[in-house]
Structures are given as structure tokens and as C-alpha cells.
Amino acid sequence: MNSVFRLSFAFCLALLLSLPQAATAGGNSVVLLPFGVNAPKSYNYLAKAVPSTMQARLNKPGVLDARSIQGKATSAGEARKALQAAGADHAVWGTVSVMGNECTIEVNSTDRNGKTWSKSAQGPMSTLTRTLQGLTASLGSEVLGVAVSRPAFGSAGGQGRPVNQMNSDIVVNETGQQQVYLNPQFRYQGAGANDGSRLRSQRLKEGMVDMAVGDFNGDGKNEVAVLGEHRLFIYFWESSGRLKELANVRVSPSNNNFSMRAIDLNNDGALELVVATFEEDNNRPYSYIYTFRGNALKLYADRIPYFASVIKMPPLFRPVLVGQGWDSLKLFSPGVHELVKAGGKYRLGGRINLPSGATVFNVAWLPGGKEGNGDQLVMLTDDERIKIFQGSKFNLIHTTMERFSGSATGMDHYKGMPGLDVDRNYQLPSKYYAPMRMIAVDLGKTGEHVLLMNKPISTASQLFDRYRYFPQGEIHALYWDGVGLGLKWKTRRIRGSVAEVDLGDVNNDGILDLVVGLNTSPDLGIGSRQSMITAYPLDVTQVDPNVPADLSDFEVAPNR
């Protein structure tokens, strides 16, 4: 009997010894150091993102403790010092190299005994996560003794099903690559105009000067505000896709409407509408503020004698009501101020620190992002080029060659020398066009913001400065690449003259939309011009785990 017991004990002991060390070690651990990045600065985030992604897949409670640590390792010797300092059994380090649309990842490991392991893989940037998953699975099985699931889809060029088909009206990459995305956290399906990739309203009877999307009556649902030449309309996007008019009001019988922005002035959950107007003869400004409580447009402030607008101010980037005075020669008096209410009237408050040439309409801030490079001020010049300023002293670091915005709403004004009258018999007026909304937004919640701008497209406008009814346009998402503004993605050509751009859930289906207001093409004649609204759903609810973790994973054709 004792011999049987001893034989059974010996068999069990042999079985235990044959099991992988990781299964019995209990305290088996691995530390992952930041990876080296051989790529443009915009890819620096990969230094921490790659080891963090590997850690999530390697960590097996009770079997393997995987954690990311600070430090740097370029050799096995430096990695062993790091693992000894951390009290771990293994250390992992590596490099990520990006060349064009191709990415190469090298993963290295070493243990306490000096045993090393190395493996690399190459693939397109669009399959970065899948490439990394394959390397992590190899590291787990060949070195650490743990099973890590491999990517579900085949490698690039294989027969696996494509990942995250982009919205067919959004162009991310023009290099011929097939697997492309608007955003790694967005999923788009279909390629037809009626498949939900683009929404369209019916034609509206009046031309559009400006447009805004938001909750204007505080009911928790968004409405659409459309500013015509003299009237303000409020619409609701019905499930049928048609805009239902809820209210309209004539803003001013004598002035022309120029610009409209939205802001919650009294913190009641409903946005007020700030409408700037001008007298056609001398461009003297008057601004109006409307509320839409109770589904009725009511004046909140009447005939404010300034150009009024809304700017999102750093460091919190909350909207602030701003104003600027009128100058008979320069059009805008120097200085942008906060607009403050005192005694029932709005007056100019503290002056905002801005560079020369800034107005209440032409500036926006682009947040610095996760790399902590500092916020940048974006300014649209009078000739509609974009200037980028950096630092508290607003050092000019970039001016685009391309022109953006392309609004058709403008003010004629005659420039002259102080003390001298303008002879309007022979002097031609200058034209100041209302800048369209410049939207700085972090769509993918990656810490990196893009700037959404309209890019008007017209051959006639290159020959005639005052040709403003552009037959086509594109919405560009621009980002700072360390040298200039690069193109992250853009919409396909939009037929019609773009009047305004906004972000909001226009049809209240829980999906954020890129909303574009359009005026019809000029072949109908100016007097017969109509408008409509088109929207591109940006669906953040469909997430594929096999796509890259950041918008910066994609390199696109340069801005043209």
C-alpha cells in the first residue's frame, strides 16, 4: 500500500514540475518600459500607448503581473537594471518606426538570468493594433508562458473582413489605402446617399446667412437656428427628415444680418442666440440676443451698439460673450472685450489679450493636447488665410497658402487716411466677409484636437475676388503637425455654397453630426436663392477593438 502511495506521490510531483513555470510561480511579473519612437512628433504618444496596450493583454491576475513603468531602455543591460529596480522577473522594451503608411514594431525582452528574446513585425498604420496584438501573443507564449488571444482578423492584404468601414462621404486617406477611418472610435457602414451616411433636409425658402444647432428651448432636444438676411428661424428636425418651422422673427427692418452664435447666458440649460447686424450705408453695428423659451422667440437684449459674438476662452474653453466697437475707417475699433451686463444694458468689459488684426469673429483657440505643447490661437485673416500664433506674446508660427471659410455675407467699407474724407466716386470699397465658425474639437477623445473649417472650391473665385457663391465646398479637419496645418480628413465635395458649419445631434438620435448649411447654386439667381441643411452622422457607439487607438495613426495627403 505504501508503495502505491509513494508511486502516486511521485507521479503528481512529476506532473507539477512539467507545468509551465508561469502557472505555478504566482509572483511571475513583467515590467514594460516606454518604447522608442522613430517617427514624426505627432506619433510620440505611441511611446506609452504601445506598452499600455500590451500590459492590458498580458496581465493575468494570479498568473502574471504586468505593469508599465517609467524609464528608458535601449539595450538588454538597461532593461535588466529596470527589472531589478522594480523587483520583476522580466522586462520588455522596444521601438516603433513609421515610414509613410508603413509601421514596424520591434519587441524585446530579458529576464533576471540575462536570457533575451526579440521579435519584429511590419504592417500598414491602419493595422497597427493587430500587428501589436500578434507580437504580444508571441511574447506571452514564447517567453512568459501565458496565452494571449491573437487578432481575430487576418493581416493586411489577407482575406479577413474589413474593419470599421468609414462614412462614404468622409475622405480620410487619398493614398489608395482601402482600410481607412474617420476616427478609430467611429464605425461607418454603407456607401449610398440614402443609407444614413448623410442626412438632408428639404429646401428652405430663404437664403442662409448663418446656422446653429443646439437646445434653444431647454427641452433636452436640439433645434436648428437659421439666420436669413433679415429674419431668424427656428426649426426642429423631424423623424421624416424634414425641418419643421417652430418660430421666426424679423431681426431688424433696416439692418442686414451678419453673424450668429449661441451661448447659455443665464445657465438655465437653454442657449441664447447672439445675432450681429450692420447698417448697410455705414456698417454701424447693432447686436441682438434672442431666447426661445416657450417655443417663442423673444428679445433678451436689443440693439447692443457693438459687434457681438462668442469665443471659447482658455484655459477652460468655455464660451464667453464678446464685443467690439465700430470704426468708420477701419471698420473694427482696436480691441476685443468681454460684454458685460450692467443696469440692464450690455457694455464693453475687460479687454482680451489678442494679436493685431483679431476681431470678435475671426479667432479661436486650438488646445495644446496631451503632449502639452501649449494652446495655439487660430486667426482668419481678411483674405481668409489661417494664421497660427503660439505663446503669451502671440508669436506667429504659420500662415496657410490656402484660403478657407468662404462666406458670401460681407460688409463694404471704404478705407481712408485719418482726417481725410473718402471719395466714393472713384474709390472702390473693400469687403469684409463674415468668418464662418472655426470649431476646435477632440472627436476621438484622444487628447488631440482638430480644427474644422470650410474649404470653398471655385474656379471663378480665383479670377474674381468678389465671386462668393461657390458651387462646391469641402469641410476639412486640420491638425498641427509641428510644421504647419495638415489635413486629417475631409468630406467629399459638397454641391452648393456652404454657408456655415456646426457640430451637434441635429436629429436627436443620440449620434453627433457634422452639420453643414448650404445655399443653392447661383444658377437659380440671387433673388431665387434657397437653402438646405445636410449632416454627416459621426457614430461613436460602434467600436472595433482592432483599430488603432488614436487619430494620429493616419497619415493623409497634404492639404491642397
Disulfide bonds with the S-S distance in Angstrom:
none
